[in-house]
Amino acid sequence: MNFFLKNIPERTQQPRQYGITMAMDKGLGLDDVRNFMSVASPYVDIVKFGFGTAFVTNHLREKIEIYKEHDMPIYFGGTLFEAFLIRDQFDDYISVIKDYGLQYVEVSDGSVTIPHDEKCKYIAELAKHVTVLSEVGSKDAAHIIPPYKWIELMKAELAAGAKYVIAEARESGNVGIYRGSGEVREGLVQEILTQIPYEQIIWEAPLKAQQVYFLELLGANVNLGNIPPSEVIPLEAMRNGLRGDTFHMFLNK
């Protein structure tokens, strides 16, 4: 930090096991990545190349190399995993992961239907090679999963070898754990937390109001994902009680 302030919450230190910020890169250019890392790398723990953007990104290897120069893990969005899977190219997907030297993968079933036992087998197989993040929830707003099912799926995927489970929201923040308006499904979140440790959940929270909700609920070291690169510094300020939304949250601690 650049100067001293009292009553700043204690943040976990990199490499963090929780208190994670996962940023979503949906097509940053090489210079944009350099600029992004120059100011935000201390506050970002993982970068996701959103959905299937890795397939169409120019200079992909160069881009990954820039992130690696900053010791920043990256992974390809779960939609790309599903794109390989639906084409019966799972082995090709493993080859791609190895070829690009990725340390993380995301296993999701938000766009295609995968029997859950089969999904857990993919998690277990990938966990032999890399760290697995598994996403729970559908990208279809009409597909409402009851809380008990969220818990059941999350438990099974962690047991299969996922290090974290990601609570689905898309980059728009209006499905999964959120209503179409972007409002948090509070009852769902509270019920999930009765069974799943908060340190093992990454809540997709692209919108500021969603970030504030989880900071108020779980504190400065909640795991948050799908953060736009331009919002990483504002989020870290909020984690430290240095934005109006969280200004009074840590003053008496």
N, C-alpha and C positions, 0 to 999 in steps of 0.2 A: 504494500500500500504506500501511497505517496506521502502521507503524513499521519499523525496520531489522532485518533478519536476514541473516547471512552464509550463503553456500552455498545461495542460492535460484536455481533455474534461470532462465535468461533466456527470457522469454516473448516471442513475436512481438506486435507492437502493432497495434491496430485502425487502419485496416481491414486485417485479416489476410489474407494469401494462403494461409497454412497455420497449423496450431495452432488450427483452427476448432472451436468448440462450436456445434453445431446443436441447438436446443431444440425440443421438440415440444409445441405448445399443442393440447390435445384438447378445449378448451371453456372456457378461462378467462373469467371475467366482466370487465367493464371495470375495476372497482376492483382485481381480481386482477392484471390486466395492468399497471396503474399501480404496484402494489406490487412486482410481479416486476421491472419495469424499474428501479425506484428502487434496488434492491439489486444486481441482476445484470447490468444493461446493459453494464458494462465487460468482462464475461466471456462474453457471448453474441454470436455473429456473424451468425446467421441463425435465424429462427423459422419452423417449419413448422406450418401448420394441418393437423393430422393427417388422413390418409385423405380422407373426403368431408365433414368437419365444416364447411367453409366454406359449404356449401350450406344448412345448417340453423342456422347461428349467428345469433342475434339481434344487431342493431346492428353488423353486420359492418364497415360503413364507419367507424363511430366507433372500433371496435377497431383497425382498420388504422391509423387516424389517430394513435392513441396510440403505437403502435409507431413510426410515422414521426416523431413528435415527439422520439423518442429515437434517430433515425437508424438504426433497426433494420429491415433488410430482412426481408420475410416472403414466404412462398409457400404455395400450396395443395398438399396432398399428391398424390402421383402417382396414387393411386386415383381422384381426381377427374378427372385427365387421361384415365385409362382409361375412366371413366364417360362422358365426352364422346365419346371415340373410338368406343366400341362402339355409340353411338347415331348415328354418322355426323355428329358436330357439331364437327369439328376447327376449322372457321372460327369457330364460335360460341365455342370455347374461347379462341382468340386475341383475340376481341372482349372477353371477360370479363377476360382478363389486362390488356388496355389500359384497360378501364373502371375497374378497381380500382387502376391505377397500379403494378402489381407489377414488380419488377426481376428476379425469379428465377422459374423454373418447374422442376418435376420431371417428367421423362419416365420412365415405368416400364412394365413389362409383367408385373408380378407376378400380376395377376388375370386378364388376358386374353392370348391368344396373338397376338403381332404378328410377322410375318416380320421378321427382323432388318434386312434392307435397308430395309424400310419404316420401322422404328423410327428408323434413322439419318437417313432423310429428314425425319421429324418433328423430330428434334434439329436438323438443319441449318436447317429453316424457322424454328423457334422462336428459334434463335440469332441470327437477323436482328433480333429485337426485344428479347430479354432474355438474361440469363445462364442457361444450362441446366445443371441437375444431372441426370444420368441414373443411374437405379438399375438395378443388375444383380443377378439372382437371383430366385428364385421364392418366393411366399408359401406354396406347397404343400410341406409337409415331405417328401412322398414323391417330389418331383421333385429328384433330386440331380444337380447340374451338375458335371462333372469339372473339375479345375483348369485344364487347357489351354483349355477352353471359356470359363471366366470371363475368362481373359487375352485371348482372342480377341475376346470381346464388349466388354471394357473398352477395348481398343486402338481398336476400330472406332468406339466411341461418342465417345471423346476426339477422334479424327480427324474425326468428323462435326461437332464444334463444342461438345461438352460441356466445361465448365470443370472439373468434378469428376465422378467416378463414385462412386456410393453403393453400398456393399456391403450388400445386403439382410439384414435380421434381423427385420423387423416391430417394433412397439412392445413385443412380448413377449420378444424376444431369443431365439427358439428355432427359427429356420429359417435358411436361407441359409448364412452363414458360421459358424453355430452348430448343434450337435446339439440334439435335442429337449430335452435336460437343461439347455440354456443353455451347455454347454461349448464352447469355441472349437475349430473344426476347424483345428488348428494347421498341419497339412501344407498345407491349402488356402491359408491366409494367407501362409505362407512362400513358396509357389510364386508366388502373385500378385505378391509383392514383388520377385521376381527380374526381372519384366518391366514393372511399372507403378510409376512414382514415388510414394512414400508421400504426397508433398505433394498429389497429385491424387486421393487416395482419401479419402472420408469413410466411416469404419467405424460402422455403426449399433451402438450399445453402450448399451442402456438399463439394464443391470444393473451393479452396482459391480464385480463380479469380472471382467466383460468390459472395463470401463474400465481396471482395474488391469493386465490382461494387455497391452493395447495401450500403456499408459504404460511398462511395463517393457520392451516390445519396441522401441518407437520413440521414447520420450522424452516430455518435457513438451509438445512441440508437435505431437503427433499430432492428426489431424482426427477428431472423434468426433461422432456424431449420435444422434438420438432420445433426447436427454437430457430427463428430466422437469424442468419448471421448478424444482421443489423441490430438485433434485439438482445444479443448476448451481454453486452456491457450494461444496458438498462436493466436486464434481469439480475446481473450480479449486484448492481446498486440496490435493487429491491431486496435481494438476499441479505444485504447488510443494513437494511433499514434506512436507506439513503434516497428514497423516492417517496413522494407523498403517500402513496398507497400503503406503505409499510413503515412510515416514519416513526410511529409511536410503538411499534411492535416489540422492540428490543431494549427500550430505554430503561426499563426497570429490572433488567436481567444482569 
